[in-house]
Amino acid sequence: MRGWRRLAATVLAAASTVASAHNYHMGIADISYNAVTGSTEVVHTYTGHDVEALLANLYQRQFDLGQEDSEAALRRYVDKQFYITAPDGRRLRLNWVGIKVDADNVVIFQEIEHTRLAPDTRIHNQLLIDFLPSQKNTLNVQDSGAIQTLFFDHQHTELPIK
């Protein structure tokens, strides 16, 4: 009986440490034109446990992002919450390249084949913002050496590039 109390106390202490250890939620993405391939590349980086908590909340089960079905669930979410719209209003096709998962982060790779983003292209980025009230996403757009930085939060989920 005493062992169970000690185990329960340890589990509760660990859970409260994890819950309080991470109060600021942020993601970063980079969009750049690759002159060699003629494609626009998108790389997102988010905190792994935030992504896992989001998926668990959405689908009511635990996820292992190293598994194919977990990647598919993440892809469905990303396709809904992150997209790029051309100046004429049509959505550009973002191809899913894949993900890289380590102990701390989830890195998502996408590309728009044979396309260079034009001025007035709009970026919609609501990744994790719909789930975590304090989520802030930074997005850097690089083309021909110039870098433009956009900041996304609850009030700003869609912004134009110059």
JOCOR-V516680 format. One record per residue. RES is the residue in one small letter. PHI is phi in whole degrees, -180 to 180 (* if undefined). BURIAL is # if it has 24 or more other C-alpha atoms within 12 Angstrom, else .. Layout:
# JOCOR-V516680
RES & PHI & BURIAL
RES & PHI & BURIAL
This chain:
# JOCOR-V516680
m & * & .
r & -64 & .
g & -63 & .
w & -66 & .
r & -64 & .
r & -63 & .
l & -63 & .
a & -62 & .
a & -64 & .
t & -65 & .
v & -63 & .
l & -65 & .
a & -64 & .
a & -65 & .
a & -64 & .
s & -70 & .
t & -65 & .
v & -64 & .
a & -64 & .
s & -93 & .
a & -77 & .
h & -134 & .
n & -99 & .
y & -110 & .
h & -116 & #
m & -146 & #
g & -137 & #
i & -136 & #
a & -136 & #
d & -126 & #
i & -118 & #
s & -145 & #
y & -90 & #
n & -102 & .
a & -64 & .
v & -68 & .
t & -93 & .
g & 75 & .
s & -116 & #
t & -97 & #
e & -108 & #
v & -124 & #
v & -129 & #
h & -107 & #
t & -131 & #
y & -133 & #
t & -67 & #
g & -57 & #
h & -72 & #
d & -68 & #
v & -65 & #
e & -64 & #
a & -65 & #
l & -60 & #
l & -64 & #
a & -62 & .
n & -67 & .
l & -68 & .
y & -112 & .
q & 58 & .
r & -156 & .
q & -81 & .
f & -123 & #
d & -118 & #
l & -65 & #
g & -83 & .
q & -96 & .
e & -61 & .
d & -67 & .
s & -70 & #
e & -62 & #
a & -63 & .
a & -65 & #
l & -64 & #
r & -61 & #
r & -59 & .
y & -65 & #
v & -62 & #
d & -60 & #
k & -81 & .
q & -100 & .
f & -134 & #
y & -152 & #
i & -126 & #
t & -116 & #
a & -67 & #
p & -56 & .
d & -83 & .
g & 95 & .
r & -85 & .
r & -76 & .
l & -81 & #
r & -80 & .
l & -94 & #
n & -87 & #
w & -82 & #
v & -92 & .
g & 154 & #
i & -133 & #
k & -130 & .
v & -120 & #
d & -129 & .
a & -62 & .
d & -112 & .
n & -130 & .
v & -117 & #
v & -111 & #
i & -112 & #
f & -115 & #
q & -136 & #
e & -152 & #
i & -113 & #
e & -68 & .
h & 51 & .
t & -141 & #
r & -113 & #
l & -70 & #
a & -91 & .
p & -56 & .
d & 74 & .
t & -65 & #
r & -108 & #
i & -109 & #
h & -107 & #
n & -134 & #
q & -119 & #
l & -62 & #
l & 67 & #
i & -64 & #
d & -71 & #
f & -105 & #
l & -114 & #
p & -56 & .
s & -94 & .
q & -61 & #
k & -128 & #
n & -116 & #
t & -106 & #
l & -131 & #
n & -105 & #
v & -111 & #
q & -121 & #
d & -147 & #
s & 57 & .
g & 89 & .
a & -80 & .
i & -118 & .
q & -115 & .
t & -111 & .
l & -116 & #
f & -120 & #
f & -114 & #
d & -154 & #
h & -60 & .
q & -83 & .
h & -131 & .
t & -107 & #
e & -141 & #
l & -137 & #
p & -88 & #
i & -100 & #
k & -99 & .
